[in-house]
Amino acid sequence: YFIQGKFLERREKLLNDFNETSLKKKDASKRQLYARVLLAGACLSEDQKRLKSDVERFSDINDPDVDGYIDFLYFMAWAHSILGNSESFNNYQNKFRDIIIEKGLTHSWENEYFIGTYLIAAYYQKDWGKVLSKFREYSESHSGQLFREFTQDKKCEAEFYLKKYDLAM
């Protein structure tokens, strides 16, 4: 929907669904899924007004036992990075870092999120060298490749600003 320009049409339905989903424990996964989808779209568009509203709307989601919680924390960290809220960014990054370490996931696909947040933070701080070094830290696994694809545009922009035009192309 985002690529086709239909995201804003779909956004209203997703917001309504999120608001209508109960706060009961059994619906926590569904609410978190809606939040992740809405945050991803707002982060991709970098629409600061919507992003700020979404961050406030979803800030009370805190259920680490729900599948996808690390995904949610990643999107919240990304949103705070776009908004320039470094303290909140660090808080969300620390939350999922602690979960990754606590659950012994440092050699799993979830660890790619940790690398991704450092890359995103460097990108919004315009630290182009750090963007490239973090990009190189993604693993060779399928999930590492997925993150590479997802952040390829940021890598290319960093190379452009570092005047590595051939690599940027």
Rosetta blueprint (number, residue, H / E / L):
1 Y L
2 F L
3 I L
4 Q L
5 G L
6 K L
7 F H
8 L H
9 E H
10 R H
11 R H
12 E H
13 K H
14 L H
15 L H
16 N H
17 D H
18 F H
19 N H
20 E H
21 T L
22 S L
23 L L
24 K L
25 K H
26 K H
27 D H
28 A H
29 S H
30 K H
31 R H
32 Q H
33 L H
34 Y H
35 A H
36 R H
37 V H
38 L H
39 L H
40 A H
41 G H
42 A H
43 C H
44 L H
45 S H
46 E L
47 D L
48 Q H
49 K H
50 R H
51 L H
52 K H
53 S H
54 D H
55 V H
56 E H
57 R H
58 F H
59 S L
60 D L
61 I L
62 N L
63 D L
64 P L
65 D L
66 V L
67 D L
68 G L
69 Y H
70 I H
71 D H
72 F H
73 L H
74 Y H
75 F H
76 M H
77 A H
78 W H
79 A H
80 H H
81 S H
82 I H
83 L H
84 G L
85 N L
86 S H
87 E H
88 S H
89 F H
90 N H
91 N H
92 Y H
93 Q H
94 N H
95 K H
96 F H
97 R H
98 D H
99 I H
100 I H
101 I H
102 E H
103 K L
104 G L
105 L L
106 T L
107 H L
108 S L
109 W L
110 E L
111 N H
112 E H
113 Y H
114 F H
115 I H
116 G H
117 T H
118 Y H
119 L H
120 I H
121 A H
122 A H
123 Y H
124 Y H
125 Q L
126 K L
127 D L
128 W H
129 G H
130 K H
131 V H
132 L H
133 S H
134 K H
135 F H
136 R H
137 E L
138 Y L
139 S L
140 E L
141 S L
142 H H
143 S H
144 G H
145 Q H
146 L H
147 F H
148 R H
149 E H
150 F H
151 T H
152 Q H
153 D H
154 K H
155 K H
156 C H
157 E H
158 A H
159 E H
160 F H
161 Y H
162 L L
163 K L
164 K L
165 Y H
166 D H
167 L H
168 A H
169 M L
